[in-house]
Amino acid sequence: MPAELKYIARCAALLAMASLVQACATNPVTGSSDFVLISEEQEIALGRQANTEILKETPVYEDPELEKLVQQVGEKLASHSHRPELLYRFKVLDSTTINAFALPGGYVYITRGLLAYLNSEAELAAVLGHEIGHVTARHSVRQQSTAAVTGILGAVVAASTGVQGVGTLTDMASTAIVRGYGRDHELEADRLGAEYLAKSGYDPDAMLEVVGVLKNQEAFETRVAEIEGRQANVYHGLFSTHPDNDARFQEVVNAAQHFKTGTTNRVNRESFLRTLDGLTFGDSEREGIIRDNRFYDKPLDFTLTFPENWRIENQQEKILAISPDNDGLIQMSIADLNKRIPPKQFMEQRMRLKNLRQGGTFKTGDLEGYTAIADSNTTFGIRAVRYVVIYRNTSAYLIACAAKNNKDSRHFDDAMLATARSFRGLTAADEPYAREKKLAVIRAPRGTSYSGLAAESPISNYPEIQLRLLNDAYPDGEPRVSQLIKVVH
């Protein structure tokens, strides 16, 4: 049973009791009564339990200096919030996802994927302030009053792991954290976040800047999806409900100006950028590294090469490669070996494949395996799938290939078998390629351009656009002389 489902089962008794308690509680922000189903103590307990599960699925990013900064900025904002008595915990998650979210009771998360695209301490404060607003207004608790709390927590786990839709959690509450809390709650979090920024010495306009960063990301992803002929993976979450030129959002941000306590505005651009120097960018060594069409996994000590020009997606439990015309798919996953059985028997017993045909032994280097074709359910429907199982140490490496065209189901057989034969352990020559990419913060010399930086960048996909996005220069900005900018090395 997946970890998130185990967690929901463990919480079932508490949630059942909570659903029987109907109470009116005073809203910490408005002072009015809210209809809620759980007490503050239960709210905190649920956040604490969900936090444990999230950190199992997505570890904290190990950078003491960055962690200290995020905690300090968050605590400063929380001290000016409507619930300063809560003990807030701010964590940086080791995830490429561009995301930030909060749990009931004061648990707030931001991913390194989002941090990479921020360009000042004020922008960081804007993200954290918005999430603190959700906590102080008890949005998750208020919204669950007409839905199961299990849905909320299942959605929290889904948001942190990238797995959208755990079980049948499709009610309004389960989508709150994945896709936002609804227009009114999001605007309330904006208003509160802007207020907390102003009271803490930051310019509330930083919230407008963060929205611009996320909207640029959305425009870029939409453009790339059109080029690659796929559905855009548009971000849903922080500030996602805001349309372009959102008048109501600008109004609530501007209204926070009167909370300012001084004439200076804390921005801290350069010191913040210096803190990002060395931040992992893109895939981490923990997840495995994609370089062009080759995948490197340093912890598991293996590499393999996918067909040229195929799009590679490194997902949590598998690696996918999609053909340029989206008509072919190669997938690799790993399973533990528990019994000394032949690879063919592994296919039949562990993978439960039936009617194996065109089978035979498979060998790559000194590794033994088996390959065969079996009918299986795929994203294209029921298709004849080519499978390869390779034994290495105590693991079975499973590679599968399917074609969209059922009349030519073996169209990608040669490409897939070449991928399987490329599987091997890492060598000393692989070491530079198996290392994760890092942000480096430099001062731009005269004549620096993003096209010039892109020509020397290890970013494999759209490097010039990525560098512009990293430095809030999308779509056509250029570095100023002596400006601190982020590059990737």
VOLOVO-143286 format. One record per atom (N, C-alpha, C): residue in one letter; x, y, z negated. Coordinates in steps of 0.2 Angstrom, whole numbers, plus 5000, padded with zeros to 4 digits. Each point is the difference from the previous one (the first is absolute). Example, Ala and Ser with C-alpha at 12.3 -4.5 7.8 and 13.67 -1.06 7.14 Angstrom:
! VOLOVO-143286
A506649724961/A499650065000/A500450065000/S499850055004/S500450064999/S499650054997/
This chain:
! VOLOVO-143286
M500449945000/M499650065000/M500450065000/P499950055004/P500450065001/P500050044993/A500650044999/A500050034993/A499450044999/E499850045005/E499550054998/E499349964998/L499949945003/L499449974998/L500149964993/K500649984999/K500149984993/K499950054995/Y500250065002/Y499950064995/Y499250014999/I499750005005/I499250025000/I499749944996/A500249945000/A499749954996/A500250014993/R500650024998/R500250014993/R499650064997/C499850055004/C499650064998/C499349985000/A499849955002/A499249995001/A499650014993/A500349974995/A499650014993/A500050074998/L500550035001/L500050074998/L499550045004/L500149995006/L499550045005/L499349984999/A499949944998/A499349984999/A499750044994/M500450004995/M499850044994/M499950075002/A500450035004/A500050075002/A499450025003/S499849955005/S499450015004/S499450014996/L500049974994/L499450004996/L499950064996/V500650044999/V500050064996/V499850065005/Q499550044998/Q499850065004/Q500050054995/A500450055002/A500250064995/A500150065004/C499850064997/C500250065002/C500650034997/A500550025004/A500650034997/A500150075002/T500350044996/T500150075002/T500650005005/N499950035006/N500550015005/N500550054997/P500749975000/P500550054997/P500150065004/V499850005007/V500150065004/V499450054999/T499449975001/T499450055000/T499750014994/G500149954995/G499750014994/G499349975000/S499749985006/S499349975000/S500049934999/S499549975000/S499949934999/S500049965006/D500449955000/D500049955006/D499849934998/F499649975005/F499849934999/F500649955001/V500249974995/V500649955002/V499849944996/L500449955003/L499949934997/L500549974995/I500650045000/I500549984995/I500350064996/S500249984995/S500350054995/S500750025002/E500350054997/E500750025002/E500549954998/E499849974995/E500549944998/E500049955005/Q499449985002/Q500049955006/Q500350025006/E499950075002/E500350035005/E500849995000/I500350024994/I500749995000/I500249935000/A499649954997/A500249935000/A500049975007/L499550035004/L500049975007/L500650035004/G500150064999/G500650035003/G500749964999/R500049994993/R500649964998/R500149935003/Q499449975000/Q500149935003/Q500150005008/A499750055003/A500150015008/A500750025001/N500350044996/N500750025001/N500449945000/T499949954995/T500449945000/T500049975007/E499449995003/E499949965006/E500450045006/I499950075000/I500350045005/I500749995000/L500350004994/L500850005000/L500249935002/K499649954999/K500249935002/K500050005008/E499550035003/E500050005007/E500550055004/T500050054997/T500550065003/T500450024994/P500749985000/P500450034995/P500150075000/V500350024994/V500250075000/V500650015004/Y500150065003/Y500650025004/Y500550024994/E500649965001/E500550024995/E500550065002/D499850054997/D500450065001/D499950054993/P500449994995/P499850034994/P500050085001/E500450035004/E499950075001/E499350025003/L499849975005/L499450015003/L499449994995/E500149944997/E499449984995/E500050064995/K500550024997/K500050054995/K499750075003/L500150025006/L499750065003/L499349995000/V499849945003/V499249995001/V499750004993/Q500349974995/Q499750004994/Q499950074997/Q500650045000/Q500050074997/Q499550045004/V500050005006/V499550045004/V499349984998/G499849945000/G499449974998/G499850024993/E500450004995/E499950014993/E499850085000/K500450045003/K499950075000/K499350025002/L499849975006/L499350015002/L499549974995/A500149944998/A499549974995/A499950044994/S500550034998/S500050044994/S499550065000/H499950025007/H499550065001/H499349975002/S499949935000/S499449975002/S499550014995/H499449975002/H499449994995/H500149944996/R500549965001/R500149944995/R500750004998/P500350054997/P500750004999/P500249944994/E499549984997/E500149954995/E500249935002/L499849995007/L500249935003/L500750005001/L500349944999/L500749985001/L500149985008/Y500150055004/Y500149995007/Y500649965002/R500049965005/R500649965002/R500050015008/F500550025002/F500150025007/F500649955003/K499849965005/K500449955003/K500150015008/V500749995002/V500150005007/V500049935002/L499649985005/L500049935002/L500449995006/D500349945000/D500549985006/D499649985006/S499750055003/S499549985006/S500150055005/T500049985007/T500050055005/T499450035002/T499449984997/T499450035001/T500050074997/I499750045004/I499950074998/I499450014996/N500150004993/N499449994996/N500250034993/A499450024997/A500050024993/A499449984997/F499949984994/F499449984997/F500050004992/A499550004997/A499950004993/A499649954997/L500149974994/L499649954997/L499650044994/P499549974998/P499750034994/P500550004994/G499950054996/G500450004994/G500750035000/G500250035006/G500650045001/G500649965003/Y499949955004/Y500549975004/Y500050035007/V500650035002/V500050045007/V500649975004/Y499949995006/Y500549975004/Y500150045007/I500650005002/I500250035006/I500549955003/T500049995007/T500449955003/T500650045003/R500649975000/R500650035003/R499850025008/G499649965003/G499850025007/G499750075000/L499650024995/L499750075000/L500650054998/L500449984995/L500550044998/L500550035005/A500149955005/A500550015005/A499850065004/Y499350025001/Y499850055004/Y499850064996/L500150014994/L499950064996/L500650045000/N500050065000/N500550055000/N500150054995/S499749994994/S500150044995/S499749974993/E500250034995/E499749974993/E499350035000/A499850055003/A499450035000/A499549955004/E500249975005/E499649955004/E499949944996/L500549984996/L500049944996/L499550024995/A500050064997/A499550014995/A499350015002/A499950025007/A499450005003/A499749935000/V500449955002/V499749935000/V499849974994/L500550014995/L499849984993/L499550034997/G499950075001/G499550044997/G499349975003/H499949995006/H499449975003/H499849944996/E500549954999/E499949944997/E499850014993/I500350044996/I499850024993/I499350025000/G499850045005/G499350025000/G499549955001/H500249945003/H499549955000/H500049964993/V500650004997/V500049974993/V499650054995/T500150065000/T499750044995/T499250015001/A499850005006/A499350005002/A499749934999/R500449954999/R499749934999/R499649985006/H500350015006/H499649995007/H499949925000/S500549964999/S499949935001/S499549974995/V500050034994/V499549984995/V499350025002/R499950065002/R499450035002/R499749965006/Q500449995005/Q499849975006/Q499849934999/Q500349964996/Q499849934999/Q499449994996/S499650064998/S499449994996/S499549965004/T500050005007/T499549965004/T500449945003/A500649984998/A500349955004/A500449964995/A500349945002/A500449964995/A500750034999/V500250004994/V500750024999/V500549965003/T499849935001/T500549965004/T500150035007/G499650035003/G500150035006/G500550055000/I500050044995/I500550065000/I500749974999/L500049954995/L500749974999/L500349965006/G499549965003/G500249975006/G500350055006/A499650055000/A500350055005/A500650044998/V500150014994/V500750024998/V500549965002/V500049934998/V500549955003/V500150015007/A499450005004/A500050005007/A500450065002/A499950064997/A500350065002/A500750004999/S500349974995/S500749994998/S500449955004/T499649955003/T500349955004/T499950005007/G499650055002/G499850005007/G499549955003/V499749964995/V499649955002/V499350034999/Q499750025006/Q499350035000/Q499449954999/G499750004995/G499449964999/G500249934997/V499950004993/V500249944996/V499349974999/G499949945002/G499449964999/G499450045004/T499550014996/T499450035003/T499950074997/L500650034998/L499950074996/L499950055005/T499350015002/T499950055005/T499550054997/D499950014994/D499550054997/D500450075000/M499650054999/M500250075000/M500650004995/A500049974994/A500550014995/A500749975003/S500049945003/S500649975003/S500350045005/T499750045004/T500350045005/T500250074997/A499950024994/A500150064997/A500850025001/I500449954997/I500750015000/I500349995007/V499849955004/V500349995006/V499850065005/R499450025000/R499850055005/R499850074997/G500150014993/G499850064997/G499449994996/Y499850054996/Y499550004996/Y499350035003/G500150025006/G499450045003/G500250084999/R499650035005/R500250075001/R500050054993/D499549994996/D499950044994/D500549994995/H500249934999/H500549984995/H500750025003/E500150005006/E500750025003/E500150074999/L499450045001/L500150075000/L500150024992/E499749974996/E500150014993/E500749984998/A500349955002/A500749984999/A500450065003/D499850025006/D500450065003/D500050064995/R499450024998/R499950064996/R500449994993/L500049944997/L500349994994/L500850005001/G500249965005/G500750005002/G500350075001/A499650045004/A500350075001/A500050044993/E499549994996/E500050034994/E500649984995/Y500249945000/Y500549974996/Y500750035003/L500050005007/L500650035003/L500250074998/A499450045000/A500150074999/A500250014992/K499749974996/K500150004993/K500749984998/S500349955004/S500749984999/S500550045004/G499850055003/G500550045004/G500249995007/Y499649955003/Y500049995007/Y499550045004/D500250015006/D499550035005/D499549955002/P499450014999/P499449965002/P500049985007/D500350055004/D500149995008/D500449945002/A500349974995/A500449945001/A499549945002/M499450014998/M499549955002/M499950005007/L499950065003/L499950015007/L500649975004/E500650014997/E500649985004/E500049925000/V499849974995/V500049925000/V499449985005/V499550035000/V499549985005/V500250015007/G500450055001/G500350015007/G500549945001/V500449984995/V500549945001/V499649945002/L499449984996/L499649945002/L499650015006/K499850065002/K499750005007/K500549995005/N500650025000/N500549995005/N500149935000/Q500049964995/Q500149935000/Q499549975004/E499450024998/E499449975004/E500050015007/A500250065002/A500050025007/A500649965004/F500549994996/F500649965003/F499749925001/E499749974995/E499849945000/E499549995005/T499550045001/T499550005005/T500350005007/R500550045001/R500450005007/R500349945001/V500449974995/V500449945001/V499549945001/A499550004997/A499549945001/A499750005007/E499950065003/E499850015007/E500549975004/I500650024999/I500649985005/I500049924999/E500049974994/E500149934999/E499349965001/G499550035002/G499349975001/G499849964994/R500050034994/R499749974994/R499650054997/Q499749984994/Q499650044996/Q500450044995/A499950064999/A500450044996/A499949984993/N500650004996/N500049984993/N500050074996/V499450035001/V499950074997/V500049994992/Y500350054997/Y500150004993/Y499350024997/H499849964995/H499350024996/H500250004993/G500050064997/G500150014993/G500150074998/L500650024997/L500150074998/L499950055006/F499550044999/F499850065004/F499749975007/S499849945000/S499849975007/S499350035002/T499650024995/T499450035002/T500050075003/H500650035000/H500050075003/H500050005007/P499650035003/P500150025008/P500550055001/D500250015006/D500450065001/D499750064999/N500450054997/N499750074999/N499449994995/D500149964995/D499549994995/D499850064996/A499550045001/A499950064996/A499849994993/R499749954998/R499849984993/R500749994996/F500449965003/F500649984997/F500450064999/Q500150055005/Q500450064999/Q499750044995/E499350004999/E499750044995/E500249984993/V500049934999/V500149984993/V500750014998/V500550005005/V500750014999/V500150074998/N499750055004/N500150074999/N499750024994/A499549974998/A499650024993/A500549984994/A500549965001/A500449984995/A500650064998/Q500050045005/Q500550064999/Q500050034994/H499450014997/H499950044994/H500249974994/F500249935000/F500249974995/F500850014999/K500350035005/K500750014999/K500250044994/T500549984997/T500350034993/T500550055001/G500350005006/G500650055002/G500050015007/T500550045002/T500150035007/T500449955004/T500449954997/T500449965004/T499649935001/N500249975005/N499749945002/N500649955001/R499949944996/R500549955000/R499949965007/V500650005004/V500049965006/V500549944999/N500650024999/N500649964999/N500149955006/R500150035006/R500049965006/R500749975000/E500650044999/E500649975001/E500249944995/S499850024993/S500149954995/S499649935001/F499450015003/F499649945001/F500349965006/L500250045005/L500349965006/L500649964998/R500450034995/R500649974998/R499949944996/T499450004997/T499849944996/T499849945005/L499750025006/L499949955005/L500649975003/D500550035000/D500649985003/D500249924998/G500049965005/G500149934998/G499449964999/L499450035001/L499349965000/L500049955005/T499849944999/T499949955005/T499450025005/F500250005006/F499550025006/F499849945004/G499449995001/G499849945003/G500049944996/D500149945004/D500049944996/D500649994995/S499949974994/S500549994996/S500349945000/E500649994998/E500349935000/E499649954996/R499650024995/R499649954997/R499549975005/E499750055005/E499549985004/E500349975007/G500650015001/G500349985007/G500050065004/I500550005005/I500250065004/I499849985007/I499750045004/I499950005007/I500550045004/R500449975004/R500550045004/R499849985008/D499750055003/D499849995007/D499649935000/N500249955003/N499649945000/N500249944996/R500550024995/R500249954996/R499850024992/F499849944997/F499850014993/F500649974995/Y500250044995/Y500549974995/Y499750004993/D500149954997/D499749994993/D500649984996/K500350054996/K500649994996/K499949964994/P499450014996/P499949964994/P499949925002/L499749995006/L499949935002/L500649975005/D500450055002/D500649985004/D499849975006/F499650035004/F499949985007/F499850065005/T500149985006/T499850055005/T499749965006/L499650045004/L499849975006/L499850055005/T500049995007/T499950055005/T499349985003/F499650065001/F499449995003/F500150035008/P499549985004/P500150025007/P500050085001/E500450025005/E500150075001/E499450045001/N499950064998/N499550045001/N499349984996/W500149954996/W499449984996/W500050044994/R499450024997/R499950044994/R500049964994/I500550014996/I500149964994/I499750044994/E499649964996/E499750024994/E500249964994/N500350034995/N500249964994/N499550014995/Q499549954999/Q499550004995/Q500249964994/Q499650014995/Q500249974994/Q500249934999/E499649965004/E500149925000/E500249975006/K500150055005/K500149975007/K500350055004/I500449985006/I500250055005/I499649995006/L499850055003/L499649995006/L500450045006/A500049975006/A500250035006/A499550005005/I499850065003/I499550005005/I500350025007/S499749975005/S500350015006/S499850075003/P500450035005/P499850075002/P499350015002/D499749955003/D499350005003/D499549984995/N500249994993/N499649974995/N499649945002/D500349965004/D499749935002/D500449944997/G500550014996/G500449954997/G500250024993/L500049954996/L500250014993/L500549944997/I500550024997/I500449954997/I500050024992/Q500049954996/Q499950014993/Q500549964996/M500450024995/M500449964996/M499850014993/S500049954996/S499950004993/S500449944997/I500050004993/I500449964996/I499649964995/A500149944999/A499749964995/A500549964996/D499949984994/D500449964996/D500049935002/L500549974999/L500049925001/L500049974993/N499549965000/N499949964993/N500249935001/K499949975006/K500249935001/K500449995006/R500449944999/R500549995006/R499649965005/I499650045004/I499749975006/I500250025006/P500049975006/P500250025006/P499650065002/P500350055004/P499650065003/P499449985003/K499949955004/K499449985003/K499449994995/Q500249964995/Q499649994994/Q499850064997/F500450054999/F499950064997/F499450045004/M500150005006/M499550035005/M499349974998/E500049935000/E499349974999/E499750004993/Q500550004995/Q499750004993/Q500050074997/R500550045000/R500050064997/R499750055004/M500150005007/M499750055004/M499349985003/R499849934999/R499449975002/R499850015007/L500549995004/L499950015007/L499849935003/K499550005004/K499749945003/K500250005008/N500049935002/N500149995007/N500650035003/L500549994996/L500750035003/L500149975007/R500350045004/R500249975007/R500650045002/Q500349975005/Q500650025003/Q500550024995/G500149954995/G500450014994/G500749975002/G500550024996/G500649985000/G500550034995/T500649974998/T500450034996/T500350065002/F500250054995/F500250065002/F500750014996/K500550045003/K500650014997/K500350075002/T500250034995/T500350075001/T500650004996/G500650005002/G500749994997/G500049934996/D500150004994/D499949944996/D499449994996/L499550045002/L499350004997/L499649955004/E499649964996/E499549955003/E499350035000/G499649985005/G499350024999/G499649965005/Y499450025001/Y499549975005/Y499650055003/T499849995006/T499550045004/T499549965003/A499450045000/A499449965004/A499550065001/I499549985004/I499450045001/I499449974997/A499650054997/A499349984997/A499550065001/D499449985000/D499550055001/D499950034993/S500050075000/S499950044993/S499650065002/N499750034994/N499750065001/N500550064999/T500050045005/T500450065000/T499650065001/T500450065001/T499650065001/T499750005007/F500249965004/F499750005007/F499449955000/G499949964994/G499549955000/G500449935000/I499649955001/I500349935000/I500549995006/R500649994999/R500550005005/R500549944999/A500349985005/A500649954999/A500650034998/V500249994994/V500650034997/V500649964999/R500550035002/R500749975000/R500350014993/Y500249954996/Y500250004994/Y500749975000/V500550034995/V500649984999/V500150004992/V500249954997/V500250004993/V500849985000/I500350044996/I500750004999/I500249994993/Y500349954998/Y500249994993/Y500750034998/R500050044995/R500650034997/R500050004993/N500549974997/N500049994993/N499449984997/T499650034996/T499449984997/T499450035003/S500150035006/S499450045003/S499949975007/A499450015002/A499849985007/A499850075003/Y500350015006/Y499950075004/Y499549985005/L499450035000/L499549985005/L499950065005/I500149985006/I499950055006/I499549975004/A499550055002/A499549985004/A499950055006/C499749985006/C499950045005/C499349995004/A499750055001/A499350005004/A500050055005/A499649985006/A499950045005/A499350025001/K499850065002/K499350025000/K499749965006/N500349995005/N499749975006/N500049924999/N499449984999/N499949934998/N500249955006/K499950035006/K500249965006/K500849995001/D500350044996/D500850005001/D500350004993/S499749954996/S500250014992/S500749994999/R500449975005/R500749994999/R500550055003/H499750065002/H500350055003/H500650034996/F500050004994/F500550034996/F500449944996/D499949945002/D500449954997/D500850015000/D500250025006/D500850005001/D500250064995/A499650055000/A500250064996/A500049984992/M499549964999/M500049984993/M500549954998/L500149965004/L500649954998/L500650035000/A500250055004/A500650045000/A500050034993/T499550034998/T500050034993/T500149954995/A499749945000/A500249954995/A500749985000/R500349995006/R500749985001/R500550064997/S499850065000/S500450054998/S500050004992/F499649964997/F500050004992/F500749984998/R500350034995/R500649984997/R500250044994/G500549984996/G500250044994/G500450065002/L500050054996/L500450065001/L500749985000/T500450045004/T500750005000/T500350074998/A500750014999/A500350064998/A499850055005/A500049985007/A499850055005/A499350034999/D499649964997/D499350034999/D499950054995/E500550004995/E499950054994/E499850075002/P500350035005/P499850075001/P499350015002/Y499849955004/Y499350005002/Y499549984995/A500249964995/A499549984995/A499950054994/R500450055000/R500050054995/R499450055002/E499650024995/E499550055000/E500250075002/K499650045004/K500150065002/K499950054994/K500450055000/K499950054994/K499950075003/L499750044996/L500050085002/L500650034997/A500350045004/A500650044999/A499750085001/V500250044995/V499850075000/V500750045002/I499950035006/I500650045002/I499850075001/R500550055001/R499950075002/R500150005007/A499550035004/A500150005007/A500550055003/P500549975003/P500450055004/P499750035005/R500350065003/R499850035005/R499949965007/G499550005003/G499949965006/G499749934999/T499849994994/T499749944998/T499349995003/S499849955003/S499349995003/S499849934998/Y499349994999/Y499849934999/Y500149955005/S500050025006/S500249965006/S500749974999/G500450054998/G500749984999/G500149954994/L499750024995/L500049954994/L499749935002/A499450005004/A499749945001/A500549965004/A500450025005/A500449965004/A500549964996/E500250034993/E500449964996/E499749964994/S499350015000/S499649974995/S499949925001/P500049974994/P499949925000/P499249995001/I499650054999/I499349995001/I499849985007/S499749945001/S499949975006/S499450025004/N499550024996/N499450025004/N499950084999/Y500050035006/Y499850085000/Y500450034995/P500750005000/P500450034995/P499950085000/E500050035005/E499950075000/E499450034997/I499449965001/I499450024997/I500049994992/Q500349944999/Q500149984993/Q500450054996/L500550035003/L500450054996/L499750064999/R499650025005/R499650065000/R499449994994/L499749945000/L499549994995/L500450004993/L500549974999/L500450004994/L500150074997/N500150055005/N500350074998/N499450055001/D499449985001/D499450045001/D500150055006/A500349975005/A500150045006/A499649975006/Y499549964999/Y499649975005/Y499550055003/P499950015006/P500349965006/P500650025003/D500250074999/D500650035004/D500450044997/G500050004993/G500550044996/G500749985001/E500550044998/E500749995000/E500350024994/P500649974998/P500350024994/P500350075000/R500050044995/R500350064999/R500749994998/V500450055002/V500749994998/V500150004992/S500449954998/S500150004992/S499449974997/Q499449985003/Q499449984997/Q500249924997/L499849994994/L500049934998/L499549965004/I500249945003/I499549965003/I500249934999/K499549955001/K500149934999/K500149975006/V500549965000/V500249955006/V500049934997/V500149955004/V499949934998/V500749975003/H500349964995/H500649975002/H500049934997/
